[in-house]
Amino acid sequence: MRKRVLMFISGLLSGAIPQVAWAEGAGGSYRGIATLYHFFIALILIYGVNDIFGKTVMYFTAPVILVAMYFVADYVSA
């Protein structure tokens, strides 16, 4: 369990730090903050699927939710 938590935190940090660097004041766009918002929305949706339908269904829907949120964040920031 501890290994999974450490892997999750390291993945979150390595994925979030470049997003934060694309801040609007630094000459970037809203892509960074949109990606972070959609990441947290995806976590809530995945937790809801796990809570309602169980772990087996969550394993199949989690990748679909993550890919959909990635494209939504990309569409919003364009």
PyMOL CGO cylinders between C-alpha atoms (Angstrom):
from pymol import cmd
from pymol.cgo import CYLINDER

trace = [
    CYLINDER, 0.00, 0.00, 0.00, 2.78, 2.40, 0.89, 0.3, 1, 1, 1, 1, 1, 1,
    CYLINDER, 2.78, 2.40, 0.89, 4.47, 1.76, -2.45, 0.3, 1, 1, 1, 1, 1, 1,
    CYLINDER, 4.47, 1.76, -2.45, 1.27, 2.61, -4.32, 0.3, 1, 1, 1, 1, 1, 1,
    CYLINDER, 1.27, 2.61, -4.32, 0.84, 5.84, -2.39, 0.3, 1, 1, 1, 1, 1, 1,
    CYLINDER, 0.84, 5.84, -2.39, 4.43, 6.87, -3.15, 0.3, 1, 1, 1, 1, 1, 1,
    CYLINDER, 4.43, 6.87, -3.15, 3.96, 6.02, -6.84, 0.3, 1, 1, 1, 1, 1, 1,
    CYLINDER, 3.96, 6.02, -6.84, 0.75, 8.07, -6.92, 0.3, 1, 1, 1, 1, 1, 1,
    CYLINDER, 0.75, 8.07, -6.92, 2.39, 11.09, -5.26, 0.3, 1, 1, 1, 1, 1, 1,
    CYLINDER, 2.39, 11.09, -5.26, 5.42, 10.95, -7.55, 0.3, 1, 1, 1, 1, 1, 1,
    CYLINDER, 5.42, 10.95, -7.55, 3.16, 10.66, -10.61, 0.3, 1, 1, 1, 1, 1, 1,
    CYLINDER, 3.16, 10.66, -10.61, 1.05, 13.56, -9.41, 0.3, 1, 1, 1, 1, 1, 1,
    CYLINDER, 1.05, 13.56, -9.41, 4.08, 15.75, -8.81, 0.3, 1, 1, 1, 1, 1, 1,
    CYLINDER, 4.08, 15.75, -8.81, 5.75, 14.91, -12.10, 0.3, 1, 1, 1, 1, 1, 1,
    CYLINDER, 5.75, 14.91, -12.10, 2.49, 15.52, -13.93, 0.3, 1, 1, 1, 1, 1, 1,
    CYLINDER, 2.49, 15.52, -13.93, 1.49, 18.68, -12.07, 0.3, 1, 1, 1, 1, 1, 1,
    CYLINDER, 1.49, 18.68, -12.07, 4.75, 20.62, -12.00, 0.3, 1, 1, 1, 1, 1, 1,
    CYLINDER, 4.75, 20.62, -12.00, 4.97, 21.21, -15.78, 0.3, 1, 1, 1, 1, 1, 1,
    CYLINDER, 4.97, 21.21, -15.78, 1.27, 22.15, -15.80, 0.3, 1, 1, 1, 1, 1, 1,
    CYLINDER, 1.27, 22.15, -15.80, 1.84, 24.81, -13.15, 0.3, 1, 1, 1, 1, 1, 1,
    CYLINDER, 1.84, 24.81, -13.15, 4.75, 26.22, -15.15, 0.3, 1, 1, 1, 1, 1, 1,
    CYLINDER, 4.75, 26.22, -15.15, 2.35, 27.02, -18.01, 0.3, 1, 1, 1, 1, 1, 1,
    CYLINDER, 2.35, 27.02, -18.01, 0.67, 29.73, -15.93, 0.3, 1, 1, 1, 1, 1, 1,
    CYLINDER, 0.67, 29.73, -15.93, -0.98, 32.66, -17.67, 0.3, 1, 1, 1, 1, 1, 1,
    CYLINDER, -0.98, 32.66, -17.67, 1.38, 35.22, -16.17, 0.3, 1, 1, 1, 1, 1, 1,
    CYLINDER, 1.38, 35.22, -16.17, 4.40, 33.41, -17.57, 0.3, 1, 1, 1, 1, 1, 1,
    CYLINDER, 4.40, 33.41, -17.57, 3.16, 33.86, -21.13, 0.3, 1, 1, 1, 1, 1, 1,
    CYLINDER, 3.16, 33.86, -21.13, 1.45, 30.50, -21.27, 0.3, 1, 1, 1, 1, 1, 1,
    CYLINDER, 1.45, 30.50, -21.27, -2.21, 29.64, -21.57, 0.3, 1, 1, 1, 1, 1, 1,
    CYLINDER, -2.21, 29.64, -21.57, -4.90, 28.23, -19.33, 0.3, 1, 1, 1, 1, 1, 1,
    CYLINDER, -4.90, 28.23, -19.33, -3.88, 24.67, -20.26, 0.3, 1, 1, 1, 1, 1, 1,
    CYLINDER, -3.88, 24.67, -20.26, -2.11, 24.05, -16.95, 0.3, 1, 1, 1, 1, 1, 1,
    CYLINDER, -2.11, 24.05, -16.95, -4.93, 25.03, -14.65, 0.3, 1, 1, 1, 1, 1, 1,
    CYLINDER, -4.93, 25.03, -14.65, -7.53, 23.40, -16.91, 0.3, 1, 1, 1, 1, 1, 1,
    CYLINDER, -7.53, 23.40, -16.91, -5.57, 20.15, -16.82, 0.3, 1, 1, 1, 1, 1, 1,
    CYLINDER, -5.57, 20.15, -16.82, -5.39, 20.26, -13.02, 0.3, 1, 1, 1, 1, 1, 1,
    CYLINDER, -5.39, 20.26, -13.02, -9.12, 20.99, -12.67, 0.3, 1, 1, 1, 1, 1, 1,
    CYLINDER, -9.12, 20.99, -12.67, -10.05, 18.19, -15.03, 0.3, 1, 1, 1, 1, 1, 1,
    CYLINDER, -10.05, 18.19, -15.03, -7.66, 15.82, -13.25, 0.3, 1, 1, 1, 1, 1, 1,
    CYLINDER, -7.66, 15.82, -13.25, -9.48, 16.40, -9.95, 0.3, 1, 1, 1, 1, 1, 1,
    CYLINDER, -9.48, 16.40, -9.95, -12.86, 16.06, -11.65, 0.3, 1, 1, 1, 1, 1, 1,
    CYLINDER, -12.86, 16.06, -11.65, -11.69, 12.74, -13.11, 0.3, 1, 1, 1, 1, 1, 1,
    CYLINDER, -11.69, 12.74, -13.11, -10.61, 11.53, -9.66, 0.3, 1, 1, 1, 1, 1, 1,
    CYLINDER, -10.61, 11.53, -9.66, -14.05, 12.33, -8.26, 0.3, 1, 1, 1, 1, 1, 1,
    CYLINDER, -14.05, 12.33, -8.26, -15.79, 10.57, -11.17, 0.3, 1, 1, 1, 1, 1, 1,
    CYLINDER, -15.79, 10.57, -11.17, -13.58, 7.49, -10.81, 0.3, 1, 1, 1, 1, 1, 1,
    CYLINDER, -13.58, 7.49, -10.81, -14.26, 7.37, -7.07, 0.3, 1, 1, 1, 1, 1, 1,
    CYLINDER, -14.26, 7.37, -7.07, -17.99, 7.62, -7.77, 0.3, 1, 1, 1, 1, 1, 1,
    CYLINDER, -17.99, 7.62, -7.77, -17.86, 4.74, -10.25, 0.3, 1, 1, 1, 1, 1, 1,
    CYLINDER, -17.86, 4.74, -10.25, -15.93, 2.68, -7.70, 0.3, 1, 1, 1, 1, 1, 1,
    CYLINDER, -15.93, 2.68, -7.70, -18.42, 3.53, -4.96, 0.3, 1, 1, 1, 1, 1, 1,
    CYLINDER, -18.42, 3.53, -4.96, -21.53, 2.76, -7.02, 0.3, 1, 1, 1, 1, 1, 1,
    CYLINDER, -21.53, 2.76, -7.02, -20.50, -0.10, -9.32, 0.3, 1, 1, 1, 1, 1, 1,
    CYLINDER, -20.50, -0.10, -9.32, -17.45, -1.61, -7.63, 0.3, 1, 1, 1, 1, 1, 1,
    CYLINDER, -17.45, -1.61, -7.63, -13.81, -2.13, -8.36, 0.3, 1, 1, 1, 1, 1, 1,
    CYLINDER, -13.81, -2.13, -8.36, -14.17, -4.29, -11.47, 0.3, 1, 1, 1, 1, 1, 1,
    CYLINDER, -14.17, -4.29, -11.47, -16.19, -1.71, -13.39, 0.3, 1, 1, 1, 1, 1, 1,
    CYLINDER, -16.19, -1.71, -13.39, -13.87, 1.03, -12.17, 0.3, 1, 1, 1, 1, 1, 1,
    CYLINDER, -13.87, 1.03, -12.17, -10.88, -0.72, -13.75, 0.3, 1, 1, 1, 1, 1, 1,
    CYLINDER, -10.88, -0.72, -13.75, -12.58, -0.49, -17.15, 0.3, 1, 1, 1, 1, 1, 1,
    CYLINDER, -12.58, -0.49, -17.15, -14.02, 3.00, -16.87, 0.3, 1, 1, 1, 1, 1, 1,
    CYLINDER, -14.02, 3.00, -16.87, -11.05, 4.78, -15.26, 0.3, 1, 1, 1, 1, 1, 1,
    CYLINDER, -11.05, 4.78, -15.26, -8.95, 4.88, -18.47, 0.3, 1, 1, 1, 1, 1, 1,
    CYLINDER, -8.95, 4.88, -18.47, -11.98, 6.07, -20.43, 0.3, 1, 1, 1, 1, 1, 1,
    CYLINDER, -11.98, 6.07, -20.43, -12.63, 8.88, -17.95, 0.3, 1, 1, 1, 1, 1, 1,
    CYLINDER, -12.63, 8.88, -17.95, -8.96, 9.93, -17.91, 0.3, 1, 1, 1, 1, 1, 1,
    CYLINDER, -8.96, 9.93, -17.91, -8.70, 10.05, -21.70, 0.3, 1, 1, 1, 1, 1, 1,
    CYLINDER, -8.70, 10.05, -21.70, -11.98, 11.95, -21.96, 0.3, 1, 1, 1, 1, 1, 1,
    CYLINDER, -11.98, 11.95, -21.96, -10.86, 14.50, -19.38, 0.3, 1, 1, 1, 1, 1, 1,
    CYLINDER, -10.86, 14.50, -19.38, -7.54, 14.94, -21.18, 0.3, 1, 1, 1, 1, 1, 1,
    CYLINDER, -7.54, 14.94, -21.18, -9.33, 15.79, -24.41, 0.3, 1, 1, 1, 1, 1, 1,
    CYLINDER, -9.33, 15.79, -24.41, -11.80, 18.07, -22.62, 0.3, 1, 1, 1, 1, 1, 1,
    CYLINDER, -11.80, 18.07, -22.62, -8.95, 19.98, -20.98, 0.3, 1, 1, 1, 1, 1, 1,
    CYLINDER, -8.95, 19.98, -20.98, -7.19, 20.21, -24.33, 0.3, 1, 1, 1, 1, 1, 1,
    CYLINDER, -7.19, 20.21, -24.33, -10.38, 21.48, -26.00, 0.3, 1, 1, 1, 1, 1, 1,
    CYLINDER, -10.38, 21.48, -26.00, -11.04, 24.07, -23.28, 0.3, 1, 1, 1, 1, 1, 1,
    CYLINDER, -11.04, 24.07, -23.28, -7.52, 25.46, -23.40, 0.3, 1, 1, 1, 1, 1, 1,
    CYLINDER, -7.52, 25.46, -23.40, -7.43, 25.78, -27.21, 0.3, 1, 1, 1, 1, 1, 1,
]
cmd.load_cgo(trace, "trace")
